[in-house]
Every structure is written in C-alpha cells, then in structure tokens.
C-alpha cells in the first residue's frame, strides 16, 4: 500500500529543477526498504515563561512525538526545542512537511553517509553531488551544520564497525578505519535549524547515534544520570571525587543528543529565556565543546600509534617491518589531514554565522590546529625516513642480485674464449683461470666496502623518538 509522502514529492520537484545538491537526500529517502532500520528517536523540550523546561520524554514513534509537541499549545510555552537522534525517512517526512523546512537542511546533514542499494541490500557510497555550502551560504541560511570525528576502540576493526553500524544506525556514516588497528574514527554531524511555527520559535537539532553493539551503553548512561562525563566537564572531571561505581565513567561514550540534553539541564533561567536570541547561535556552545573534546581524544589516539612506530613498540598485530610502519604512518597522515580540514570548515562556518565575537569558543580550534600542524610536520619527516629506509633496503637487494650476476662474468668470458674447438685440457685451463677471478671478485664485492658503509644503529637513532 503506497502512502502519501508530500515532502518527498517536494524534494523530487526541487531536484528536477536543477538542484543537484538534493540528490543525496532524494537517494536516501527513495533507497530505503521496510526491512531496514527506520527508527524514530525524538526528544521535545518546551520553554516556559518562567525559564523552566518541560520535557515530555523521548518519543519512539511519530504518534508519541505529535502528542508531546502538541503540549506547546499551553499559553505558558514560549518556544520548543526538538532534538532528533539518528535521522530517518519518517522523521524527514514528518518534520519537513510540518514545519516546511528547506530540503537543503536535510541534504547537508546527510553529507558523508552511505546509501542502500535496493536490489542487493548493500550500502554504497553515493555518486551524486553533495551539497557543499560555502560559509557565505550559512550567513543567510536559518541553519548550520558542524562535523567531527568520534574515536572508538573496536577489537574487530573494520568488520566489527560494519556490523555495529548496520544494527544501530539509520544514517550510515563514513569512518576512518586502519587495518590491524582497533581505533576507528566515525564521522558525526549535528545540524541546527531555527524557525517560527504558529508564532513561536522552534529549534530543530539533528544528531547522530552512537555506534554500539546493544543498548547497554545508553542504559548505563541513563542510570548514571548527572554523573555521566560529558564534553562540558570532561577536562574538569577530576574536580569531583569518583566513587567505586563511577570509575568507568571516563570510558563511557555519551551521544550528542545526551550532551545537548545535559546542556539544557545545566542552563540558568536567564540563559533559557535567551536561547532563541537572534544574536546567539542555537546550541553552538555545547557543540563547539563536543567537537573540541572529540578532536582532542582522536589526536591522542593518533599520537599513541605514531609513538609506537617511532619507538618500535611492536607486537603480533602491530609488526615492526618497514612496510607496515609506512602503511600505518601514511594512513594516520591522511586521517590527520581530514581532521584538520574538518576543524577548519567548522571554524569558518562559525565565524560566518556568528554576529558576535567568538574568540572564547574558537580558541580551542586555534590550539588544535597548531597542534595538528606540528604533528603533521613530524609525520612528514617520519614518512620521508621510512620511504628512504625502504628504498635503501630495496637497493641492497638489487645490489646483491647484481653482485651475483657479476660473479658469472669471468666464467662466461673464459668459457667463450675456450669454446673454440680443441683439446679437453682446456677445461682445466678454464677452472685454473676462473676460480681465482671468482674468489677475488667475491671478496671485493661482498666483504670490502672501502669504509663507506653507514652504521644502521646510528641511522635509526636519528629517527626514533616521541611525538
């Protein structure tokens, strides 16, 4: 039975009118099947005139969302904040049609995601052009979108990540996966839209879910309540004592939606009343803190593996051969560049969108970029050493083969001379002439270098160290 999808038809109509940036949104909405994940997870928060929040709770169906949102009809409600975790086609259809949202907002949020092939049931990278908005575009748009990387430690590596992503995510984000390493950096994105509905301000925030094996992590986070370590207090977490049942808090992943809800819970009444102020970007403060914290943690993981390569801390899954070290270093070098590009784009969007000085919020971005620049210089030096070291090893192999070939030159030369028809005693002459020549030549080629050899330990010490 075909259901009516007015917003989907609107997207298709705009796409047909030379809007190539909507291709990924149209593909996402049209490629889903009923057997795939299409969950709904929305939380609604109403702002009262007193500066308090009323949160009906999380909604896991569109009917629950409609019921929770309709409570804003109360005259005490001055606005509402809607936080969506893990965007789905049903949520796009509901929010887009109800609040008349620009399709470009959803298309921008879907950047860096996979799509589903309906015939094969497999995910693939979209070949359609994505919406790559310039900073000047965000200056006049009622929305903005920021991206970062969240680091996971998955023992199964690439295939464990694919398995968890398939089971838990509506929007399958791309990830930086390096073979032989448990570190997986998954892209995350948060998109914020500020509009007016029935004369009252409405804020809509799209977030991504955690890549988890089951709901144990989220249940654990909910059971801890205010004890969960969010990005807002990560660096200040040592200020409060840890009890025995809180020692695992540091390793607990907190979703972006939980971060935002914790931010709302800690806001003063004065800040709540000014949450929809035109001079303030909605939810910018917690998102910037989240991006800075996640980027810092990801850089710690990168620095750990670079130090393992530099200090030769090897084991079975992390061998010490030069080819593996070169592969790992190149992959990490690429990951660092992508992290730096993401931070630069976020910084430019914030500067273009904000109407007030943002030095206090963006100073972490400046510090991270400086740290990344110094790390890139060190990694490039390591790459140059590894490439030169592998080239030297390959040259040694070629040199050995060349020397072995040279050993046969006296034999072939004398044999050619003695190949003239004659007596059998010439074979004795062949041995008497070639044996001294081969021995002399072998000693010269393999045992005498004229004092030009380089001490391998001294050569290695010029590179080893920490980052």
C-alpha positions, 0 to 999 in steps of 0.5 A: 500500500503506497502512502502519501509522502508530500515532502518527498514529492517536494524534494523530487520537484526541487531536484528536477529543477536543477538542484543537484545538491538534493540528490543525496537526500532524494537517494536516501529517502527513495533507497530505503526498504521496510526491512531496514532500520527506520527508527524514530528517536525524538526528544521535545523540550518546551520553554516556559515563561518562567525559564523552566523546561518541560520535557515530555520524554523521548518519543519512539514513534511519530504518534508519541512525538505529535502528542508531546509537541502538541503540549506547546499549545499551553499559553505558558510555552514560549518556544520548543526545542526538538532534538532528533537522534539518528535521522530517518525517512519518517522523521524527514517526512514528518518534520519537513512537511510540518514545519516546511523546512528547506530540503537543503537542511536535510541534504547537508546533514546527510553529507558523508553517509552511505546509501542502500542499494535496493536490489542487493541490500548493500550500502554504497557510497553515493555518486551524486553531488553533495551539497557543499555550502560555502560559509557565505551560504550559512550567513543567510541560511536559518541553519548550520551544520558542524562535523567531527570525528568520534574515536572508538576502540573496536577489537574487530576493526573494520568488520566489527564497525560494519556490523555495529553500524548496520544494527544501530544506525539509520544514517550510515556514516563514513569512518576512518578505519586502519587495518590491524588497528582497533581505533576507528574514527566515525564521522558525526554531524549535528545540524541546527535549524531555527524557525517560527511555527504558529508564532513561536520559535522552534529549534530543530537539532539533528544528531547522530547515534552512537555506534554500539553493539546493544543498548547497554551503553545508553542504559548505563548512561541513563542510570548514571544520570548527572554523573555521566562525563560529558564534553562540558566537564570532561577536562574538569572531571577530576574536580569531583571525587569518583566513587567505586561505581563511577570509575568507568565513567571516563570510558563511557561514550555519551551521544550528542543528543545526551550532551545537548540534553545535559546542556539544557539541564545545566542552563540558568533561567536567564540563559533559557529565556535567551536561547532563541536570541537572534544574536546567539547561535542555537546550541553552538556552545555545547557543540563547539565543546563536543567537537573540541573534546572529540578532536582532542581524544582522536589526536591522542589516539593518533599520537599513541600509534605514531609513538609506537612506530617511532619507538618500535613498540611492536607486537603480533598485530602491530609488526615492526617491518618497514612496510607496515610502519609506512602503511600505518604512518601514511594512513594516520597522515591522511586521517590527520589531514581530514581532521584538520580540514574538518576543524577548519570548515567548522571554524569558518562556518562559525565565524560566518554565522556568528554576529558576535565575537567568538574568540572564547569558543574558537580558541580551542580550534586555534590550539588544535590546529597548531597542534595538528600542524606540528604533528603533521610536520613530524609525520612528514619527516617520519614518512620521508625516513621510512620511504628512504629506509625502504628504498635503501633496503630495496637497493641492497637487494638489487645490489646483491642480485647484481653482485651475483650476476657479476660473479658469472662474468669471468666464467662466461668470458673464459668459457667463450674464449675456450669454446673454440674447438680443441683439446679437453685440457682446456677445461682445466685451463678454464677452472685454473683461470676462473676460480681465482677471478671468482674468489677475488671478485667475491671478496671485493664485492661482498666483504670490502666496502672501502669504509663507506658503509653507514652504521644502521644503529646510528641511522635509526637513532636519528629517527626514533623518538616521541611525538 
